[in-house]
């Protein structure tokens, strides 16, 4: 900032000096009074010279400095100390690698057992979602005659094969009084099949004319369908089972 002020002063004083210097020359030529302009010129010259010097004096001092020998030695000693400390301390990565321990066989078995238990719980949960009076669900119908693991509904000509807690393992629908045509009565048979499966069950595979497999995503289970035929090829019994017949 000081350098700028001196520059501005030097500029205006130089103009004033040149002006007075020219006036002095003109008066000398005309043989006039030169005392006042001469003295003014000398004074302006001296002031201008002082401003010119001030410009350089007021320039900002450079921040550069010279590092002494002692400072250099101190820096070198600090670097050496840091290097020694770095070599003596183990890195974070090496510490983590040393602390990593392979899991024991017992731990692996424990994890596998936990996964198996989780899968079992998921399967049980899926089965618990099964609807009542359908395969994989619980038999709640009251108008039946039960003997051991067999329950019969005379009203619907239906036989249920039960497991623990009255879980339905298989349903057999009897059409022996009025056998059905496997092709012509297919829609009617499909309606009875759906009565004993979840609503989302879809045909998964058809092994032959009398054996089919359905799948329910809701409970993640397969249904195995079998048509029992009479000698003349008509359906006398429909079986919806939780297991595959051999």
C-alpha atoms as one frame of an Amber mdcrd trajectory, in Angstrom:
protein
   0.000   0.000   0.000   2.866   2.400   0.864   4.542   1.707  -2.441   1.364
   2.669  -4.274   1.065   6.001  -2.429   4.688   6.928  -3.200   4.118   6.026
  -6.861   1.088   8.322  -7.116   2.947  11.201  -5.400   5.993  10.722  -7.624
   3.759  10.810 -10.720   2.090  14.139  -9.847   5.292  15.722  -8.535   7.074
  14.715 -11.777   4.373  16.473 -13.797   4.682  19.569 -11.585   8.485  19.501
 -11.880   8.368  19.271 -15.678   5.899  22.131 -15.761   8.060  24.395 -13.587
  11.197  23.361 -15.463   9.623  24.393 -18.806   8.484  27.721 -17.292  12.051
  28.340 -16.105  13.488  27.649 -19.590  10.936  29.941 -21.209  11.755  32.812
 -18.808  15.468  32.339 -19.386  14.876  32.673 -23.131  12.726  35.772 -22.592
  15.144  37.103 -19.977  12.449  37.268 -17.358  12.488  36.602 -13.588  13.557
  32.969 -13.097  14.069  32.932  -9.332  10.660  31.547  -8.287  10.281  28.880
 -10.989  13.904  27.790 -10.522  13.571  27.321  -6.789  10.242  25.524  -7.319
  11.832  23.213  -9.864  14.680  22.328  -7.500  12.285  21.642  -4.608   9.974
  19.510  -6.778  12.952  17.578  -8.088  14.142  16.758  -4.571  10.663  15.759
  -3.398  10.132  13.645  -6.523  13.466  11.948  -5.988  12.508  11.174  -2.391
   9.186   9.688  -3.566  11.011   7.641  -6.162  13.273   6.161  -3.472  10.271
   5.631  -1.210   8.635   3.466  -3.860  11.367   0.853  -3.532  11.726   1.193
   0.225   8.001   0.557   0.734   7.955  -2.609  -1.370   6.837  -5.708   0.700
   9.686  -7.776   2.048   9.898 -11.330   0.657   8.886 -14.152   3.004  11.801
 -16.247   1.784  14.350 -17.102   4.405  17.548 -19.026   4.585  17.618 -22.201
   6.613  20.562 -22.280   8.934  22.774 -25.282   9.453  21.317 -25.887  12.905
  17.768 -25.824  11.482  18.756 -28.380   8.836  20.198 -30.690  11.462  17.047
 -30.384  13.567  14.835 -31.281  10.591  17.005 -34.285   9.723  16.856 -35.533
  13.321  13.037 -35.228  13.311  12.767 -37.213  10.068  15.013 -39.952  11.458
  12.893 -40.186  14.612   9.685 -40.484  12.584  11.185 -43.213  10.378  12.316
 -45.203  13.435   8.880 -44.959  15.014   7.232 -46.064  11.760   9.487 -49.120
  11.559   8.929 -50.076  15.193   5.107 -49.853  15.059   3.157 -52.551  13.177
   0.789 -51.342  10.486  -2.949 -51.526  10.924  -3.251 -54.027   8.095  -0.668
 -56.411   9.597  -2.366 -56.174  13.001  -5.720 -57.066  11.467  -4.161 -59.988
   9.585  -2.608 -61.335  12.789  -5.852 -60.953  14.697  -7.833 -62.907  12.060
  -8.441 -66.448  13.287  -9.886 -69.244  11.221 -13.188 -70.478  12.686 -12.953
 -73.828  14.404 -14.783 -76.924  13.204 -17.130 -76.668  16.170 -18.057 -73.090
  15.237 -18.735 -74.135  11.641 -21.005 -76.940  12.828 -22.828 -74.537  15.138
 -23.463 -72.127  12.246 -24.692 -74.954  10.009 -27.021 -76.139  12.741 -28.362
 -72.613  13.192 -29.000 -72.343   9.428 -30.792 -75.693   9.464 -32.963 -74.607
  12.389 -33.821 -71.422  10.521 -34.807 -73.424   7.425 -36.949 -75.730   9.578
 -38.680 -72.737  11.142 -39.365 -71.289   7.684 -40.837 -74.567   6.492 -43.045
 -74.865   9.579 -44.174 -71.266   9.094 -45.114 -72.005   5.479 -47.099 -75.064
   6.512 -48.855 -73.087   9.225 -50.105 -70.750   6.492 -51.981 -73.627   4.884
 -55.754 -73.230   4.829 -58.044 -75.441   6.889 -59.621 -78.515   5.234 -56.986
 -78.461   2.498 -53.935 -80.668   2.062 -51.137 -79.514   4.440 -53.800 -77.726
   6.502 -55.780 -78.860   9.538 -59.075 -80.744   9.277 -61.751 -78.674  11.033
 -64.847 -80.193   9.433 -67.168 -81.628  12.106 -69.543 -83.767  10.029 -67.099
 -86.669   9.768 -66.452 -90.111  11.151 -62.922 -90.499  12.424 -61.028 -93.728
  13.045 -57.348 -93.328  13.869 -55.686 -91.451  11.044 -58.690 -91.869   8.720
 -61.576 -89.414   8.620 -64.560 -89.853   6.303 -67.158 -87.318   5.266 -70.281
 -89.081   4.035 -71.783 -85.752   3.022 -69.086 -85.103   0.397 -67.902 -88.702
  -0.180 -64.423 -87.595   0.878 -61.779 -89.529   2.802 -59.013 -87.720   4.671
 -55.719 -89.286   5.679 -54.420 -87.385   8.692 -51.073 -86.855  10.387 -50.223
 -85.299  13.730 -52.646 -82.690  15.080 -55.175 -83.593  12.346 -52.917 -82.278
   9.594 -54.306 -83.400   6.224 -51.793 -85.534   4.322 -54.100 -86.762   1.585
 -57.661 -86.332   0.318 -59.555 -88.955  -1.700 -62.736 -87.972  -3.518 -64.994
 -90.884  -4.492 -66.858 -90.912  -7.845 -67.522 -94.630  -7.986 -71.300 -94.104
  -8.028 -71.047 -91.828 -11.056 -67.644 -92.251 -12.778 -66.451 -89.289 -14.790
 -64.919 -88.991 -18.231 -61.310 -87.843 -17.849 -61.489 -85.583 -20.909 -65.091
 -84.421 -21.059 -65.361 -83.779 -17.319 -61.889 -82.262 -16.951 -63.163 -78.860
 -15.788 -65.383 -80.475 -13.186 -62.450 -82.552 -11.916 -60.221 -79.454 -11.755
 -62.787 -77.712  -9.564 -62.643 -80.581  -7.084 -58.833 -80.548  -7.193 -58.771
 -76.854  -6.309 -61.109 -77.498  -3.377 -58.248 -79.232  -1.565 -55.323 -77.024
  -2.635 -54.385 -73.391  -1.946 -55.982 -70.862  -4.276 -52.632 -69.933  -5.817
 -51.765 -73.527  -6.800 -50.772 -73.924 -10.456 -50.006 -76.898 -12.671 -46.298
 -77.624 -12.409 -45.975 -80.825 -14.440 -48.088 -83.523 -16.050 -46.431 -86.931
 -15.842 -49.149 -88.765 -17.787 -52.929 -88.772 -18.275 -53.583 -89.865 -14.673
 -50.766 -88.122 -12.759 -50.131 -84.400 -12.307 -48.133 -82.105 -10.007 -49.305
 -78.717  -8.741 -47.344 -76.110  -6.788 -48.401 -73.476  -4.239 -46.075 -70.529
  -3.739 -48.010 -69.467  -0.662 -46.865 -72.481   1.362 -44.007 -73.540  -0.942
 -45.377 -77.065  -1.371 -46.188 -79.509  -4.174 -49.478 -81.348  -4.573 -49.554
 -84.744  -6.275 -52.752 -85.528  -8.184 -53.794 -89.076  -9.172 -56.864 -90.201
 -11.109 -57.986 -93.767 -10.413 -59.715 -95.254 -13.476 -62.262 -97.974 -13.929
 -61.805-100.751 -16.446 -63.523 -98.657 -19.103 -61.216 -95.683 -18.458 -63.462
 -93.477 -16.357 -62.460 -91.672 -13.185 -63.757 -93.408 -10.075 -61.549 -91.689
  -7.524 -59.570 -88.469  -7.311 -56.555 -88.235  -4.990 -54.875 -84.999  -3.858
 -51.817 -85.880  -1.794 -48.895 -84.248  -0.031 -46.614 -87.095  -1.061 -45.870
 -88.729  -4.393 -47.319 -92.150  -5.078 -44.998 -94.782  -6.517
